Amino acid sequence: MPPLLIGGLRSKRAPLRLPLASSTVAAGFPSPADDHIDAGIDLNEALIRHPSSTFFLRVSGDSMIDAGIQHGDLLVVDRSLDARPGQIVVAVLDGAFTLKRLTRHQGRLRLEAANSAYPPLELHQCNDVQIWGVAIHVIHPLGRHG
């Protein structure tokens, strides 16, 4: 199933500054909390380097779950970047969209899932291959809210 294209970003969008705490949050041992907000953050500026070539795509399926990408997640995909082995890419293989990690195996490029239930896709065995874009961020909820 092809990804749902949410749309390209426009650079004329007014900045939306959201509060950003002045300290980091400890993911190990707790640290004293600061009670103030120091700066603002615009998620467009923080997540998107090339607005005219960046798109949001909705993930369908579970082939990338071991890379932290789950069914229903929102991907930020940059079409202006040159894909390199090791990166997660959106590819079009014989007319069908897929999300996989681009790798080099025995001197040839292939696409590998991050789920052992899916075999690698050997690019030299496909008639038509296009790397559509490079996934640069994934956005997903941490649980049900509300």
Backbone as a chain_set.jsonl record, in Angstrom:
{"seq": "MPPLLIGGLRSKRAPLRLPLASSTVAAGFPSPADDHIDAGIDLNEALIRHPSSTFFLRVSGDSMIDAGIQHGDLLVVDRSLDARPGQIVVAVLDGAFTLKRLTRHQGRLRLEAANSAYPPLELHQCNDVQIWGVAIHVIHPLGRHG", "coords": {"N": [[0.835, -1.165, 0.0], [0.651, 2.226, -0.891], [2.374, 4.993, 0.693], [0.669, 7.43, 2.71], [0.56, 10.571, 1.564], [1.109, 13.399, 3.263], [1.775, 15.964, 2.698], [3.768, 18.61, 1.259], [6.022, 20.939, 2.811], [5.786, 24.41, 3.286], [7.876, 27.202, 2.886], [6.963, 29.71, 3.536], [5.436, 29.676, 5.756], [4.295, 30.928, 8.843], [6.405, 31.27, 11.66], [6.024, 29.084, 14.427], [6.445, 29.282, 17.582], [7.102, 27.211, 20.237], [7.082, 26.517, 23.761], [10.28, 25.867, 25.231], [12.087, 24.104, 27.49], [14.764, 25.163, 29.591], [16.562, 23.307, 30.487], [17.798, 19.917, 30.199], [16.07, 16.729, 30.163], [16.428, 14.131, 32.443], [17.033, 10.858, 31.508], [17.929, 8.816, 32.892], [19.007, 8.776, 35.989], [17.087, 10.792, 38.217], [17.097, 14.403, 38.023], [17.454, 17.677, 39.513], [14.659, 19.814, 38.934], [14.154, 22.555, 36.732], [12.274, 25.487, 37.088], [11.5, 27.157, 35.063], [10.923, 28.464, 31.766], [13.11, 28.821, 29.162], [13.621, 29.338, 26.427], [12.195, 29.445, 23.101], [10.942, 27.058, 20.687], [10.695, 26.286, 17.298], [9.145, 23.823, 15.662], [9.193, 23.321, 12.92], [11.562, 24.618, 12.126], [13.363, 23.15, 13.67], [13.126, 20.487, 12.799], [13.189, 20.422, 10.026], [15.169, 20.911, 7.279], [15.112, 21.477, 4.56], [12.6, 22.921, 3.368], [11.042, 23.044, 0.937], [11.35, 20.572, -0.208], [10.55, 18.667, 1.551], [8.476, 16.251, 3.051], [5.612, 14.892, 4.766], [4.875, 11.6, 5.671], [2.63, 8.952, 6.253], [3.075, 5.976, 8.053], [2.519, 2.634, 7.091], [2.116, -0.593, 8.148], [4.456, -3.076, 9.537], [7.163, -3.466, 9.073], [9.381, -2.036, 9.904], [9.66, -1.987, 12.64], [11.692, -2.664, 14.488], [13.414, -0.603, 14.189], [12.258, 1.372, 15.494], [10.094, 2.465, 14.21], [6.735, 2.558, 13.742], [3.498, 1.176, 12.813], [1.294, 3.589, 11.625], [2.83, 5.758, 12.435], [4.235, 9.036, 11.88], [6.271, 10.107, 9.361], [9.047, 12.23, 8.643], [10.228, 13.166, 5.65], [12.905, 13.826, 3.537], [13.37, 14.822, 0.339], [15.489, 15.954, -0.971], [17.919, 15.002, -0.178], [20.798, 12.956, -0.782], [20.674, 9.546, -0.817], [22.343, 7.262, 1.346], [24.082, 4.213, 2.138], [22.896, 2.666, 5.091], [21.072, 4.561, 5.824], [17.56, 5.181, 6.393], [15.148, 4.849, 3.983], [12.609, 6.016, 1.695], [11.461, 4.193, -0.892], [10.68, 3.516, -4.333], [9.707, 0.681, -5.785], [9.376, -0.978, -8.681], [7.018, 0.484, -9.082], [5.745, 0.46, -6.572], [5.536, 1.837, -3.304], [7.875, 1.67, -0.588], [9.275, 1.415, 2.693], [12.417, 1.204, 3.957], [15.713, 0.196, 5.179], [18.541, 1.307, 3.518], [21.159, -0.636, 2.372], [24.475, -2.019, 1.853], [25.393, -5.028, 0.462], [27.55, -7.601, -0.121], [28.737, -6.067, -2.144], [26.564, -5.012, -3.5], [23.653, -2.905, -3.629], [20.888, -3.007, -1.421], [17.6, -3.229, 0.076], [16.687, -3.347, 3.417], [14.506, -4.65, 5.838], [13.518, -3.732, 9.191], [12.725, -5.854, 10.735], [12.632, -9.154, 11.354], [10.856, -10.818, 10.071], [10.624, -10.104, 7.463], [12.12, -10.452, 4.303], [15.264, -9.313, 2.804], [15.271, -6.874, 0.153], [16.504, -7.172, -2.924], [18.005, -4.857, -4.904], [19.03, -5.066, -7.484], [17.45, -6.964, -8.632], [15.086, -5.82, -9.241], [12.997, -4.225, -11.652], [12.456, -1.478, -11.931], [13.727, 1.036, -10.037], [13.577, 3.543, -7.631], [14.881, 5.841, -5.423], [13.019, 7.581, -3.357], [13.091, 9.377, -1.223], [14.762, 10.407, 1.845], [14.265, 9.297, 5.084], [14.096, 11.404, 7.813], [13.155, 12.016, 10.319], [10.989, 10.556, 12.789], [7.733, 10.562, 14.031], [5.815, 9.683, 16.726], [3.132, 8.688, 18.893], [3.444, 8.229, 22.456], [1.687, 6.802, 23.861], [-1.793, 6.289, 24.628], [-3.613, 9.223, 24.876], [-5.909, 11.201, 26.609]], "CA": [[0.0, 0.0, 0.0], [1.508, 3.405, -0.938], [2.252, 5.819, 1.883], [-0.229, 8.56, 2.636], [1.322, 11.808, 1.48], [0.448, 14.426, 4.04], [1.987, 17.203, 1.966], [5.039, 19.295, 1.365], [6.027, 22.087, 3.697], [6.002, 25.674, 2.607], [8.784, 28.032, 3.657], [6.296, 30.96, 3.885], [4.654, 29.434, 6.969], [4.707, 31.74, 9.982], [7.005, 30.457, 12.719], [5.205, 28.765, 15.593], [7.388, 29.016, 18.659], [6.553, 26.504, 21.378], [8.011, 26.615, 24.897], [11.383, 24.915, 25.339], [12.718, 24.211, 28.808], [16.186, 25.516, 29.512], [17.403, 22.182, 30.878], [17.457, 18.628, 29.604], [15.375, 15.82, 31.07], [17.25, 12.954, 32.7], [16.413, 9.586, 31.167], [18.541, 7.85, 33.798], [18.686, 9.166, 37.353], [16.426, 12.099, 38.267], [17.896, 15.583, 38.327], [16.582, 18.765, 39.97], [13.908, 20.451, 37.853], [14.125, 24.013, 36.63], [10.877, 25.914, 37.043], [11.264, 28.231, 34.094], [11.099, 28.214, 30.337], [14.173, 29.72, 28.756], [13.619, 29.695, 25.014], [11.145, 28.838, 22.301], [11.398, 26.206, 19.595], [9.787, 26.115, 16.171], [9.413, 22.462, 15.195], [9.564, 23.371, 11.5], [12.992, 24.931, 12.061], [14.145, 22.099, 14.321], [13.034, 19.19, 12.125], [13.163, 20.503, 8.561], [16.244, 21.723, 6.702], [14.784, 21.821, 3.172], [11.129, 22.943, 3.369], [10.386, 22.818, -0.352], [11.498, 19.178, -0.628], [10.263, 17.826, 2.706], [7.092, 15.776, 3.089], [5.191, 13.994, 5.831], [4.268, 10.366, 5.19], [2.086, 8.091, 7.308], [3.592, 4.612, 7.914], [1.567, 1.532, 7.083], [2.809, -1.87, 8.253], [5.342, -3.303, 10.682], [8.482, -3.948, 8.648], [10.476, -1.234, 10.464], [9.423, -1.829, 14.08], [12.934, -2.738, 15.255], [14.085, 0.692, 14.036], [11.45, 2.337, 16.229], [9.072, 3.023, 13.325], [5.566, 1.714, 13.929], [2.307, 1.42, 12.004], [0.608, 4.826, 11.986], [3.76, 6.849, 12.721], [4.389, 10.088, 10.893], [7.673, 10.279, 8.967], [9.492, 13.435, 7.956], [11.061, 12.645, 4.561], [13.549, 14.872, 2.752], [13.655, 14.329, -1.009], [16.678, 16.6, -1.538], [19.134, 14.338, 0.294], [21.297, 11.781, -1.482], [20.615, 8.386, 0.083], [23.583, 6.522, 1.551], [23.879, 2.997, 2.927], [22.694, 2.884, 6.512], [19.934, 5.443, 6.034], [16.22, 4.666, 6.124], [14.688, 5.553, 2.787], [11.366, 5.676, 1.012], [11.831, 3.795, -2.253], [9.626, 3.034, -5.216], [10.197, -0.516, -6.471], [8.406, -1.437, -9.679], [5.775, 1.231, -8.907], [5.187, 0.349, -5.226], [6.306, 2.492, -2.249], [8.295, 0.877, 0.563], [10.167, 2.067, 3.648], [13.421, 0.222, 4.378], [17.076, 0.712, 5.339], [19.416, 1.074, 2.375], [22.409, -1.25, 2.808], [25.33, -2.618, 0.825], [25.658, -6.422, 0.813], [28.358, -8.243, -1.158], [28.986, -5.114, -3.213], [25.323, -4.564, -4.153], [22.699, -2.225, -2.77], [19.602, -3.66, -1.182], [16.769, -2.626, 1.11], [16.464, -4.301, 4.494], [13.512, -4.325, 6.847], [13.953, -3.804, 10.584], [11.827, -6.871, 11.284], [13.155, -10.402, 10.781], [9.811, -11.504, 9.301], [10.663, -9.617, 6.085], [13.42, -10.674, 3.662], [15.825, -8.147, 2.115], [14.871, -6.644, -1.238], [17.704, -6.976, -3.737], [17.658, -3.839, -5.891], [19.395, -5.483, -8.836], [16.412, -7.86, -9.133], [13.901, -5.013, -9.562], [13.066, -3.585, -12.968], [12.446, -0.024, -11.806], [14.05, 1.414, -8.664], [13.78, 4.97, -7.388], [14.928, 6.259, -4.021], [12.105, 8.726, -3.362], [13.531, 10.331, -0.212], [15.432, 9.897, 3.037], [13.536, 9.575, 6.319], [14.99, 12.134, 8.717], [12.563, 11.99, 11.658], [9.744, 9.815, 12.948], [6.921, 11.118, 15.111], [4.765, 8.757, 17.134], [2.669, 8.886, 20.269], [3.995, 7.317, 23.457], [0.562, 6.077, 24.438], [-3.089, 6.942, 24.418], [-3.822, 10.41, 25.699], [-7.247, 11.81, 26.532]], "C": [[0.888, 1.239, 0.0], [1.324, 4.249, 0.315], [1.259, 6.954, 1.646], [0.62, 9.813, 2.639], [0.55, 12.889, 2.207], [0.664, 15.785, 3.394], [3.356, 17.786, 2.207], [4.914, 20.489, 2.289], [6.33, 23.327, 2.895], [6.868, 26.565, 3.486], [8.132, 29.342, 4.074], [5.454, 30.829, 5.149], [5.198, 30.3, 8.098], [5.307, 30.839, 11.054], [6.024, 30.26, 13.877], [6.163, 28.359, 16.692], [6.648, 28.398, 19.83], [7.546, 26.593, 22.527], [9.052, 25.503, 24.872], [12.046, 25.127, 26.685], [14.203, 24.445, 28.651], [17.109, 24.376, 29.919], [16.958, 20.923, 30.152], [16.701, 17.795, 30.629], [16.214, 14.557, 31.205], [16.467, 11.692, 32.353], [17.018, 8.466, 32.011], [18.1, 8.176, 35.208], [18.048, 10.549, 37.35], [17.408, 13.216, 38.574], [16.954, 16.684, 38.777], [15.931, 19.464, 38.778], [14.083, 21.95, 37.899], [12.67, 24.416, 36.462], [10.632, 27.012, 36.019], [11.517, 27.737, 32.668], [12.064, 29.263, 29.82], [14.042, 30.206, 27.319], [12.422, 29.051, 24.334], [11.751, 27.977, 21.211], [10.3, 26.163, 18.539], [10.104, 24.744, 15.594], [9.732, 22.416, 13.707], [11.056, 23.651, 11.355], [13.849, 23.797, 12.616], [14.192, 20.809, 13.519], [13.266, 19.243, 10.623], [14.237, 21.456, 8.056], [15.901, 22.238, 5.313], [13.265, 21.825, 2.988], [10.482, 22.6, 2.03], [10.477, 21.363, -0.825], [11.212, 18.196, 0.508], [8.776, 17.519, 2.768], [6.872, 14.966, 4.35], [4.539, 12.778, 5.183], [3.775, 9.574, 6.394], [2.549, 6.661, 7.039], [2.447, 3.61, 7.967], [2.355, 0.232, 7.14], [3.808, -1.912, 9.387], [6.764, -3.71, 10.307], [9.648, -3.179, 9.264], [10.378, -1.075, 11.98], [10.704, -1.886, 14.915], [13.808, -1.498, 15.075], [13.293, 1.783, 14.752], [10.378, 3.005, 15.389], [7.895, 2.061, 13.311], [4.44, 2.093, 12.975], [1.611, 2.683, 12.518], [1.52, 5.993, 12.303], [3.793, 7.845, 11.571], [5.885, 10.257, 10.62], [7.881, 11.665, 8.38], [10.522, 12.951, 6.935], [11.586, 13.806, 3.728], [13.952, 14.291, 1.395], [14.917, 14.939, -1.608], [17.973, 15.906, -1.139], [19.509, 13.158, -0.587], [21.339, 10.628, -0.483], [21.963, 7.683, 0.127], [23.275, 5.251, 2.32], [23.833, 3.308, 4.417], [21.498, 3.778, 6.812], [18.622, 4.721, 5.744], [15.63, 5.52, 5.02], [13.269, 5.134, 2.412], [11.768, 5.391, -0.425], [10.582, 3.4, -3.022], [10.235, 1.89, -6.014], [9.103, -1.024, -7.391], [7.029, -0.815, -9.435], [5.164, 1.192, -7.524], [6.109, 1.03, -4.21], [6.673, 1.487, -1.162], [9.241, 1.71, 1.412], [11.123, 1.018, 4.186], [14.758, 0.928, 4.605], [17.894, 0.331, 4.107], [20.743, 0.518, 2.897], [23.206, -1.717, 1.593], [25.683, -4.022, 1.303], [26.358, -7.087, -0.36], [28.496, -7.347, -2.392], [27.746, -4.584, -3.917], [24.41, -3.882, -3.136], [21.432, -3.057, -2.625], [18.866, -2.903, -0.091], [16.459, -3.691, 2.151], [15.411, -3.775, 5.456], [14.17, -4.354, 8.219], [12.966, -4.698, 11.33], [12.227, -8.175, 10.598], [12.109, -11.189, 9.983], [9.833, -11.117, 7.82], [12.044, -9.847, 5.479], [13.945, -9.381, 3.032], [15.306, -8.074, 0.681], [16.125, -6.296, -2.033], [17.369, -6.027, -4.882], [17.991, -4.26, -7.313], [18.355, -6.432, -9.448], [15.12, -7.117, -9.494], [14.09, -4.351, -10.921], [13.205, -2.076, -12.861], [12.635, 0.33, -10.344], [14.251, 2.919, -8.602], [13.828, 5.187, -5.883], [14.193, 7.592, -3.974], [12.536, 9.786, -2.369], [14.169, 9.619, 0.966], [14.6, 10.284, 4.256], [14.498, 10.24, 7.305], [14.458, 12.199, 10.149], [11.323, 11.109, 11.632], [9.029, 10.398, 14.164], [5.852, 10.089, 15.453], [4.37, 9.01, 18.583], [3.309, 7.865, 21.206], [2.906, 6.5, 24.122], [-0.711, 6.831, 24.156], [-3.246, 8.087, 25.396], [-5.256, 10.882, 25.514], [-8.357, 10.895, 26.59]], "O": [[1.807, 1.316, 0.815], [0.259, 4.233, 0.931], [1.044, 7.377, 0.51], [1.323, 10.087, 3.611], [-0.554, 13.249, 1.798], [-0.18, 16.671, 3.529], [4.015, 17.504, 3.208], [3.813, 20.99, 2.519], [7.072, 23.27, 1.914], [6.631, 26.677, 4.689], [8.7, 30.046, 4.909], [4.818, 31.798, 5.564], [6.411, 30.397, 8.288], [4.777, 29.762, 11.328], [5.29, 31.177, 14.245], [6.637, 27.224, 16.728], [5.694, 28.973, 20.354], [8.746, 26.731, 22.287], [8.753, 24.356, 24.54], [12.518, 26.225, 26.98], [14.822, 23.98, 27.694], [18.32, 24.467, 29.717], [15.876, 20.876, 29.566], [16.691, 18.116, 31.818], [16.656, 13.984, 30.21], [15.362, 11.486, 32.853], [16.653, 7.301, 31.855], [16.965, 7.894, 35.592], [18.438, 11.399, 36.549], [18.403, 13.025, 39.274], [15.766, 16.64, 38.459], [16.568, 19.678, 37.746], [14.153, 22.546, 38.973], [11.918, 23.742, 35.759], [9.636, 27.728, 36.116], [12.214, 26.752, 32.424], [11.854, 30.46, 30.019], [14.326, 31.368, 27.031], [11.728, 28.22, 24.92], [12.917, 28.137, 20.85], [9.12, 26.02, 18.86], [11.205, 24.52, 15.091], [10.482, 21.54, 13.274], [11.739, 23.004, 10.561], [14.929, 23.515, 12.098], [15.2, 20.103, 13.552], [13.515, 18.209, 10.004], [14.222, 22.648, 8.36], [16.349, 23.317, 4.925], [12.7, 20.843, 2.507], [9.457, 21.919, 2.008], [9.759, 20.967, -1.742], [11.591, 17.028, 0.432], [7.932, 18.392, 2.568], [7.812, 14.424, 4.93], [3.745, 12.915, 4.253], [4.435, 9.535, 7.432], [2.429, 6.181, 5.912], [1.532, 3.727, 8.782], [3.183, -0.021, 6.265], [3.996, -0.932, 10.108], [7.492, -4.244, 11.144], [10.793, -3.62, 9.161], [10.945, -0.139, 12.545], [10.792, -1.221, 15.947], [14.834, -1.363, 15.741], [13.608, 2.968, 14.636], [9.806, 4.011, 15.809], [8.03, 0.901, 12.921], [4.429, 3.185, 12.405], [1.371, 2.818, 13.718], [1.043, 7.12, 12.432], [3.424, 7.528, 10.44], [6.665, 10.517, 11.536], [7.005, 12.205, 7.705], [11.557, 12.395, 7.303], [10.822, 14.658, 3.273], [14.776, 13.379, 1.321], [15.375, 14.483, -2.655], [19.024, 16.195, -1.711], [18.638, 12.444, -1.082], [21.969, 10.731, 0.57], [22.636, 7.524, -0.891], [22.306, 5.209, 3.078], [24.621, 4.101, 4.931], [20.968, 3.759, 7.923], [18.577, 3.776, 4.956], [15.611, 6.748, 5.102], [12.803, 4.051, 2.764], [12.347, 6.244, -1.097], [9.569, 3.005, -2.444], [11.152, 2.088, -6.811], [8.039, -1.447, -6.939], [6.004, -1.485, -9.561], [4.14, 1.839, -7.304], [7.323, 0.829, -4.245], [5.903, 0.578, -0.849], [9.924, 2.602, 0.907], [10.691, 0.045, 4.805], [14.919, 2.101, 4.268], [17.929, -0.834, 3.71], [21.376, 1.124, 3.761], [22.696, -1.798, 0.475], [26.205, -4.198, 2.404], [25.821, -7.131, -1.466], [28.386, -7.808, -3.528], [27.864, -3.782, -4.844], [24.394, -4.228, -1.955], [20.975, -3.711, -3.562], [19.437, -2.044, 0.581], [16.026, -4.794, 1.818], [15.426, -2.605, 5.838], [15.245, -4.928, 8.391], [12.453, -4.351, 12.394], [12.16, -8.273, 9.373], [12.462, -12.141, 9.286], [9.14, -11.732, 7.01], [13.046, -9.47, 6.088], [13.173, -8.462, 2.758], [14.951, -9.089, 0.081], [16.728, -5.243, -1.827], [16.544, -6.35, -5.736], [17.307, -3.855, -8.253], [18.38, -6.675, -10.654], [14.172, -7.723, -9.995], [15.199, -3.966, -11.29], [13.973, -1.462, -13.602], [11.81, -0.025, -9.502], [14.989, 3.498, -9.4], [12.926, 4.768, -5.157], [14.678, 8.602, -4.485], [12.37, 10.977, -2.631], [14.122, 8.394, 1.074], [14.268, 11.455, 4.442], [15.571, 9.712, 7.596], [15.225, 12.412, 11.087], [10.687, 10.937, 10.592], [9.648, 10.686, 15.189], [5.08, 9.671, 14.59], [5.171, 9.485, 19.388], [3.67, 6.766, 20.785], [3.207, 5.581, 24.883], [-0.701, 7.885, 23.52], [-3.036, 7.929, 26.599], [-5.754, 10.953, 24.391], [-9.511, 11.321, 26.532]]}, "num_chains": 1, "name": "protein.A"}
